[in-house]
C-alpha cells in the first residue's frame, strides 16, 4: 500500500488521542471594519459607540475544521469524521481530532488522531486573511515499517 494511503488509513482508523486536552481552541480571525481595525472596534468618527458607517460585508473565511477536512479528503478521497479540537472530543475510534503541539514561525503545528489515542500525523497550519490552511504535513514512520521514514521537516523540531 503506498505511504500516503497508509497514512490516511491510519488517520481514519486509529483509536483516541492521548493528552489531546492541552490544545487551546483556534481563535477566529476578526473581520476588518471599514477603518481597518479589528471587529468590534469603534468606527472612526463614532467614539461614543453610535452607529458609524455600515461594516463591510465579511468575506467567507476557511475555518480550522474546514481546512483540516479538505486536506484529509484530498489525501484519501473520503470525507473524514473530524470532530474538531481533541479537548472537546468524546472517545470515538472512528473520528479524528486535532491538538495543538507547537507554534513555529511558519504557523501552528497540530497533532491529528482519534480522540484519546496517539497522534498519527502532524499538520502545519497557518491562518491568514482567507482563514486557515494546511501548509505542510508530516507522518512519522513506524519502527519496522515497510518504508524508511522520511526526514522530518524543520518545523517539526518544535514538537519535540
N, C-alpha and C positions, 0 to 999 in steps of 0.2 A: 504494500500500500504506500503511495507516495507520502512524503513527510507532511505536506500541507493537509492532506486528507486525514492523516493520523492525528494531527494537532486538533483539527476541528472535531473529530470523533471524540478525542479526549476531553475537549471543552464541553461538548454536548452530553457526554455520558458519565462525567465524573460525579463523585459524591459531594458533600458540603465543604465550604471554605473555612479553614481554621483561622482564628484570630482576625476575622474579617470585620469585626465590630469596631476596629480602630480608625476606619476612614471617616473623614468629615464629609458631609454631603457637598457636592459641587454647588457653588453659588451661581445663580443665573447672572448673565451679563446684563447690567441695567441698560435700558433703551435710552438713547440720547434725546434730550429735549431740543427745541429749536435753538437754544442758546449754546448747545453742545455740552451742557453739564449732565450729570447723572439723572436718571429718572427720579422724580420727586423733588428735584431742585426747583427753587422759585424762579420762574422766567424773569428775564431782565425787565425792569420797569414794574414788577409786581412784588415789591418787597414785603407786602403785608399778606402774601399768600392768596390774594384775589386772583381771579381768572385773568391770565395773560393770553397770549396767542395760543390757539389750539395746538396740542402736541402733534408732532409729525407722526404719521401712521407708522407703527413699528414694522420692521421687515421681519419676515419669518426667519428665526434662527434655529439651527440644528441643536436639539437638546443632547445632553450627555448620553441618555439612553438610546436615542435615535442613532447617534454616531456609532455606538458600540454595536447595535443590532445590524446596521448597514454593513459594517466591517465584517462581522461574523457571517452574515448572509452571503457576502461576496466571496468568502473563503469556502463555504460549504454548499452554497446553493439553496440552503434551507433557512427559514426564519427561526432563530433560536428563541427559547423562552427565557428572556432576560428580565430579571426582577429588580434591577437597579442596584443600589448600594447594599453590600453584604450586611451592614449594620442594621438595616431594616428588613432583611430577608428572614424567612422561616425555613427550617430544614426542608429541602426538596431536591432529591438527587437528579431530577430531570430538568432543573433550572440552572441558570448561570447568574452570578452576581459579580460586582466589582468592588475592590477595596484599594484605596489609595495607599501606595507604598513609599513614594518619594516625590519630591519636587525638584526638577532639574531646570537648567536654563532653557532647554528645548520644550518644556511643558511639565506635565504631571504623569507619573508612572502609576498605573493601576494593575493589580493582580486580578486575573479573571479565573473563575472556577465555580463549582457548585457551592451553595451555602453550607457552611460548617465543614468544609473539606479543604484539601490542599489547593494551592494556586497551580493552575495548569499552564497559564501563559501570562505574558505581561504586555500591556499596551501603553505606548507613549501617546498621551492625549494633549491637545492644545486647544485653547479657547481663544477665538479671535472675533472679529466683527460679524462673521457669519455663524458663530456658535462654536460648538465642539467638533473636533475632527480627530481621527486616528492618524498620527504621523508615522508611526512605526510599530512593529510588534516583534516579540521575541518569545520563543518557546524553548526553554532549557531541555536538553536531551535527557533521556532516561538512561541510567547506568546499565550497560549491557544491551542497549537498544540496537536496532538494525543499522542505523547510520551514525556516523560521527557527529557529535554535537557541533553546530555552527558556532563560530566565535561570537561572544556576547558583544552587543553594540556598546559604544562608550557610555550612553545614557543609563545603561543597566547597572553600572558600577554603583550608582547611588542607592540601589535597592539593598545592597549588602548581602 
